[in-house]
Amino acid sequence: MKNIIIPVLIVSLVLGGCVQKRILDDVNLETGSAYDYVDGKILGTALVPIYLPDQAVKNKSFTASSALSRDLLRDIQRQSSDPLVTGSIKVVLFGEELAEKKGILDLMDSFQRDPSIGAGLYLAVTEGEAKDFIEGNYGERGNAVYLTNLIKHNMETMDVPKTNLQRFLFDFNQLGKTPYLPRLKKIGKDQIQITGISFFRYGHVVYSIPDEKMFFFKLLVDDYSKGTLKVTLGKEMAAIESIRSKFKMKITSRDPLTVNVLIKLNAVLKEYSGTKVTPKETKEVEKKVEEKIESECKNLIKEFKEKNIDPVGFGHFIKSKTRNFNFSKWKTDYPNLKVNVHADVKIMESGVIE
């Protein structure tokens, strides 16, 4: 046993001596960044928190512009009194004009090549310049923490489908899958709201959906743990909250090419405007929710096909089930793909009754 331990300790000490050491007080930790497209150049803004004893975190930013994304960090370093390191970066924002006109592929390439940047990095598109979002003032814990928590909790418990640097790059590199990112809007001096989802083709935003469609999009691409939906039953109103949802796709025909999408949803009836919830009313709510899910999901898929994007990943799914898959042929087949959406909703219990 000793013969094994001693060589391991020696190797560990040698490798440990090769790691570059940095003292936290002697570096500036970049926790967030924003990128915009201004006057034909990329404008980059790095966010650095300043921690003071018994005080709220101060947000300091450094901004530089360059025709090449790889030159931005070098130019920002010239403004910083201490070395700027990216190992703590949590969130990156892309301005609307950059995402639509210039595209974000060069920036994404630099992120994936930087070993200090984690795969769980959160990404988002902003309505307007991203610099305005990163330089706001959003509470005592710092802007990067606010933005990260805003995106994270909406993905984990609300209507925003999960995505990050790793998932975006995975979708981008898959044939038959369109990557997407949440869309942010500033609604006040110190408040930001997620207003929809933006879809990318070759690194450019080509289409976006508003927040009222996010519930149905997430049902098609992600498992739900929460989320709310309102339906109308004649004169009455009902609101359900999803406990858990799952989706499953199946090829039911090759000629014509047909895919069935089954969405199973377990929910709680949170509110009902009627006087009493009986098994009859519960069944009516279930049926109404199923109809709405099927209708809205079909409309979304129709929109995606018209825009020639595939964020649901039908192409990737069919490729995995097809020997000698021809992607060139799939490009012409996709607009004619027949998709049937079936929803199976079960209300497990009822909550508040008005």
C-alpha positions as MATLAB code, in Angstrom:
seq = 'MKNIIIPVLIVSLVLGGCVQKRILDDVNLETGSAYDYVDGKILGTALVPIYLPDQAVKNKSFTASSALSRDLLRDIQRQSSDPLVTGSIKVVLFGEELAEKKGILDLMDSFQRDPSIGAGLYLAVTEGEAKDFIEGNYGERGNAVYLTNLIKHNMETMDVPKTNLQRFLFDFNQLGKTPYLPRLKKIGKDQIQITGISFFRYGHVVYSIPDEKMFFFKLLVDDYSKGTLKVTLGKEMAAIESIRSKFKMKITSRDPLTVNVLIKLNAVLKEYSGTKVTPKETKEVEKKVEEKIESECKNLIKEFKEKNIDPVGFGHFIKSKTRNFNFSKWKTDYPNLKVNVHADVKIMESGVIE';
ca = [
       0.000    0.000    0.000;
       2.851    2.387    0.901;
       4.447    1.676   -2.471;
       1.305    3.040   -4.157;
       0.701    6.073   -1.925;
       4.216    7.552   -2.164;
       4.317    7.831   -6.006;
       0.794    9.318   -6.000;
       1.827   11.974   -3.493;
       4.924   12.824   -5.521;
       2.891   13.206   -8.747;
       0.305   15.353   -6.950;
       2.980   17.670   -5.603;
       4.616   18.016   -9.017;
       1.315   18.755  -10.775;
       0.264   21.142   -8.008;
       3.439   23.117   -8.561;
       2.473   23.557  -12.236;
      -0.853   25.265  -11.462;
      -0.771   29.023  -11.729;
      -1.704   30.485   -8.342;
      -3.746   33.657   -8.013;
      -4.574   35.578   -4.836;
      -8.185   36.787   -4.932;
      -7.271   40.248   -3.628;
      -4.835   40.684   -6.516;
      -7.221   39.953   -9.413;
     -10.492   41.259  -10.806;
     -13.029   38.425  -11.100;
     -15.304   38.881  -14.089;
     -18.756   37.564  -13.142;
     -20.746   38.723  -16.169;
     -20.300   40.211  -19.609;
     -22.350   41.873  -22.328;
     -21.769   42.179  -26.068;
     -23.281   44.663  -28.515;
     -22.828   45.639  -32.155;
     -22.185   49.370  -32.493;
     -20.892   51.213  -35.578;
     -19.647   48.021  -37.217;
     -17.678   46.908  -34.154;
     -18.304   44.565  -31.244;
     -18.689   46.412  -27.946;
     -17.758   44.238  -24.976;
     -18.535   45.046  -21.330;
     -17.044   43.086  -18.442;
     -18.744   43.145  -15.025;
     -16.555   42.984  -11.918;
     -18.060   42.983   -8.399;
     -16.374   45.056   -5.718;
     -16.837   43.598   -2.235;
     -16.688   46.068    0.658;
     -17.025   45.245    4.372;
     -20.642   45.484    5.634;
     -21.824   47.051    2.383;
     -23.744   46.003   -0.699;
     -21.723   44.695   -3.645;
     -20.687   47.453   -6.023;
     -20.803   46.797   -9.753;
     -17.780   47.980  -11.712;
     -17.632   47.578  -15.482;
     -14.975   47.840  -18.170;
     -15.906   48.456  -21.804;
     -13.930   48.151  -25.048;
     -14.773   47.867  -28.738;
     -13.037   45.918  -31.480;
     -13.670   44.495  -34.917;
     -12.482   41.107  -33.582;
     -14.051   39.477  -30.547;
     -10.741   37.948  -29.464;
      -9.214   41.408  -29.004;
     -11.843   42.568  -26.527;
     -10.405   40.919  -23.412;
      -6.935   42.228  -24.252;
      -8.268   45.779  -24.610;
     -10.291   45.521  -21.395;
      -7.213   44.234  -19.523;
      -5.516   47.548  -20.314;
      -8.177   49.351  -18.247;
      -7.977   47.080  -15.217;
      -5.517   47.783  -12.382;
      -5.379   44.035  -11.636;
      -5.456   41.024  -13.975;
      -8.985   40.292  -15.198;
      -9.842   36.581  -14.925;
     -12.911   34.831  -16.370;
     -13.086   31.784  -14.112;
     -16.064   33.169  -12.141;
     -18.194   34.321  -15.064;
     -21.836   33.323  -14.540;
     -23.856   35.038  -17.280;
     -23.333   36.493  -20.775;
     -25.801   38.799  -22.514;
     -26.029   39.468  -26.258;
     -27.545   42.693  -27.525;
     -30.448   42.434  -29.943;
     -28.638   44.040  -32.884;
     -25.540   41.880  -32.405;
     -27.609   38.674  -32.213;
     -29.613   39.539  -35.332;
     -27.076   41.236  -37.627;
     -23.547   40.233  -36.645;
     -24.314   36.889  -35.020;
     -22.755   35.307  -31.932;
     -20.762   32.382  -33.381;
     -17.349   34.022  -32.989;
     -18.098   34.798  -29.360;
     -19.420   31.305  -28.686;
     -16.257   29.854  -30.184;
     -14.102   31.911  -27.827;
     -16.191   30.752  -24.842;
     -15.858   27.056  -25.645;
     -12.106   27.394  -26.174;
     -11.582   29.063  -22.779;
     -10.967   26.257  -20.245;
     -11.727   28.574  -17.329;
     -15.349   29.117  -18.452;
     -17.810   26.513  -17.205;
     -20.262   24.669  -19.447;
     -23.154   25.802  -17.229;
     -22.710   29.452  -18.223;
     -26.100   31.158  -18.666;
     -26.730   33.015  -21.923;
     -29.505   35.410  -22.957;
     -30.527   37.895  -25.656;
     -31.556   41.418  -24.629;
     -34.101   43.762  -26.142;
     -31.861   46.772  -26.741;
     -28.181   47.047  -25.860;
     -26.860   44.413  -23.476;
     -24.526   46.996  -21.903;
     -27.528   48.756  -20.335;
     -28.547   45.500  -18.633;
     -25.148   44.602  -17.225;
     -24.566   48.115  -15.869;
     -27.830   48.375  -13.945;
     -28.237   48.078  -10.204;
     -30.191   45.023   -9.111;
     -29.814   44.572   -5.384;
     -27.157   44.023   -2.773;
     -25.655   40.783   -4.121;
     -24.458   42.229   -7.421;
     -25.786   42.261  -10.973;
     -24.322   38.908  -12.011;
     -26.025   37.093   -9.120;
     -29.354   38.796   -9.902;
     -29.226   37.941  -13.614;
     -28.091   34.371  -12.951;
     -30.831   33.737  -10.389;
     -33.449   35.342  -12.643;
     -32.652   32.955  -15.489;
     -32.003   29.917  -13.282;
     -35.217   29.936  -11.265;
     -37.361   30.593  -14.351;
     -35.788   27.555  -16.005;
     -36.126   25.314  -12.951;
     -39.621   26.267  -11.795;
     -41.302   28.346  -14.514;
     -41.892   28.418  -18.282;
     -38.355   28.941  -19.623;
     -36.850   25.751  -21.155;
     -33.437   24.814  -19.803;
     -30.429   25.960  -21.797;
     -26.855   27.089  -21.138;
     -23.528   27.211  -22.972;
     -23.249   23.411  -23.178;
     -26.830   22.857  -24.365;
     -26.648   25.700  -26.885;
     -23.472   24.319  -28.446;
     -24.900   20.775  -28.431;
     -28.025   21.925  -30.290;
     -25.973   24.041  -32.692;
     -23.738   21.099  -33.606;
     -26.650   18.690  -34.080;
     -28.210   18.187  -37.493;
     -31.924   18.845  -37.201;
     -31.928   20.924  -33.988;
     -32.242   24.682  -33.607;
     -30.626   26.341  -30.553;
     -32.480   28.942  -28.505;
     -31.934   31.394  -25.646;
     -34.208   33.343  -23.283;
     -34.980   36.957  -24.160;
     -34.706   39.748  -21.560;
     -36.344   43.165  -21.355;
     -35.638   46.001  -18.949;
     -38.935   47.084  -17.376;
     -37.544   49.525  -14.838;
     -34.367   51.052  -13.481;
     -33.721   48.041  -11.275;
     -35.892   45.313  -12.790;
     -35.591   42.882  -15.716;
     -38.166   40.486  -17.120;
     -37.937   37.401  -19.339;
     -40.189   38.207  -22.295;
     -39.760   35.248  -24.618;
     -37.440   32.859  -26.439;
     -35.152   33.668  -29.404;
     -34.193   31.045  -31.973;
     -30.905   30.971  -33.893;
     -29.844   29.886  -37.351;
     -26.073   29.881  -37.979;
     -25.594   32.093  -34.933;
     -28.204   34.719  -35.874;
     -31.579   35.294  -34.233;
     -34.177   34.565  -36.922;
     -37.352   34.287  -34.874;
     -38.692   34.884  -31.372;
     -41.824   33.892  -29.487;
     -43.474   35.963  -26.708;
     -43.759   34.892  -23.088;
     -47.359   33.660  -23.426;
     -46.145   30.884  -25.747;
     -43.276   29.721  -23.545;
     -45.476   27.326  -21.528;
     -46.397   25.368  -24.651;
     -42.888   25.452  -26.104;
     -41.441   24.069  -22.886;
     -43.969   21.212  -22.988;
     -42.470   20.249  -26.375;
     -38.785   20.359  -25.406;
     -38.400   20.023  -21.637;
     -39.847   18.330  -18.564;
     -41.880   20.611  -16.337;
     -41.721   20.781  -12.574;
     -43.985   23.827  -12.401;
     -45.825   26.296  -14.580;
     -49.325   27.777  -14.745;
     -52.038   27.861  -17.392;
     -55.473   29.523  -17.421;
     -58.476   28.244  -19.371;
     -62.058   29.439  -19.873;
     -65.061   27.132  -19.427;
     -68.103   29.114  -20.525;
     -68.608   31.739  -17.815;
     -66.071   30.187  -15.473;
     -62.280   30.494  -15.293;
     -59.793   27.899  -14.094;
     -56.064   27.965  -13.462;
     -53.888   24.864  -13.225;
     -50.336   24.448  -12.023;
     -48.187   21.739  -13.536;
     -46.614   19.342  -11.070;
     -44.801   17.291  -13.667;
     -44.869   16.896  -17.430;
     -43.186   14.592  -19.909;
     -43.147   14.480  -23.683;
     -42.496   11.605  -26.050;
     -42.160   11.419  -29.832;
     -42.880    8.453  -32.086;
     -42.700    7.952  -35.857;
     -46.065    6.517  -36.923;
     -45.632    6.646  -40.705;
     -42.837    6.973  -43.254;
     -45.087    7.815  -46.184;
     -46.198   10.440  -45.515;
     -43.628   11.108  -42.801;
     -45.652   11.472  -39.586;
     -44.598   12.015  -35.975;
     -46.857   11.729  -32.942;
     -46.026   13.862  -29.908;
     -47.523   12.712  -26.607;
     -47.525   15.209  -23.735;
     -48.437   13.886  -20.291;
     -49.197   16.495  -17.656;
     -50.044   16.024  -13.974;
     -51.472   19.195  -12.488;
     -53.184   20.838   -9.539;
     -56.335   22.904  -10.001;
     -55.185   26.055   -8.229;
     -58.182   28.306   -8.861;
     -61.740   27.905  -10.087;
     -64.250   30.743  -10.282;
     -67.256   28.460   -9.830;
     -68.873   27.683   -6.480;
     -67.935   24.015   -6.343;
     -65.446   21.643   -7.945;
     -67.032   18.282   -8.660;
     -65.589   15.360  -10.637;
     -67.595   16.650  -13.603;
     -65.964   20.096  -13.461;
     -62.555   18.471  -13.009;
     -63.038   16.409  -16.180;
     -64.163   19.508  -18.079;
     -61.047   21.386  -16.986;
     -58.831   18.456  -18.014;
     -60.469   18.314  -21.450;
     -60.205   22.076  -21.945;
     -56.525   22.083  -20.970;
     -55.827   19.164  -23.331;
     -57.530   21.006  -26.204;
     -55.586   24.186  -25.520;
     -52.239   22.395  -25.273;
     -52.841   20.490  -28.516;
     -53.979   23.604  -30.383;
     -51.175   25.900  -29.160;
     -48.432   23.306  -29.693;
     -49.645   22.601  -33.235;
     -49.631   26.328  -33.998;
     -46.090   26.656  -32.634;
     -44.836   23.760  -34.753;
     -46.499   25.327  -37.801;
     -44.703   28.613  -37.106;
     -41.370   26.815  -36.732;
     -41.800   25.043  -40.067;
     -42.724   28.309  -41.791;
     -39.567   29.948  -40.394;
     -37.466   26.899  -41.342;
     -36.277   26.302  -37.792;
     -36.545   23.126  -35.736;
     -36.142   23.898  -32.007;
     -38.254   20.856  -31.074;
     -35.637   18.669  -32.762;
     -37.792   16.600  -35.120;
     -34.864   16.259  -37.537;
     -32.530   15.047  -34.798;
     -35.174   12.583  -33.552;
     -35.935   11.167  -37.011;
     -32.199   10.924  -37.782;
     -31.721    8.780  -34.665;
     -34.471    6.419  -35.899;
     -33.456    6.289  -39.572;
     -30.663    4.287  -41.130;
     -28.660    6.199  -43.765;
     -30.446    9.423  -42.906;
     -30.191   11.992  -45.723;
     -30.094   15.446  -44.172;
     -30.240   17.222  -47.544;
     -33.512   15.423  -48.265;
     -34.753   16.210  -44.771;
     -34.486   19.955  -45.485;
     -37.169   19.572  -48.156;
     -39.185   17.022  -46.157;
     -39.411   19.099  -42.964;
     -41.949   21.685  -44.239;
     -44.270   18.800  -45.178;
     -43.755   16.824  -41.957;
     -47.074   15.837  -40.388;
     -47.111   16.226  -36.605;
     -49.923   15.035  -34.366;
     -49.965   16.394  -30.814;
     -51.850   14.458  -28.113;
     -52.172   15.791  -24.567;
     -53.040   13.655  -21.558;
     -53.843   15.874  -18.544;
     -54.574   14.530  -15.074;
     -55.658   16.863  -12.266;
     -54.318   15.298   -9.096;
     -56.016   17.652   -6.612;
     -57.808   20.977   -6.346;
     -56.556   24.048   -4.555;
     -58.167   27.472   -4.057;
     -61.802   28.047   -5.073;
     -63.048   31.621   -5.401;
];
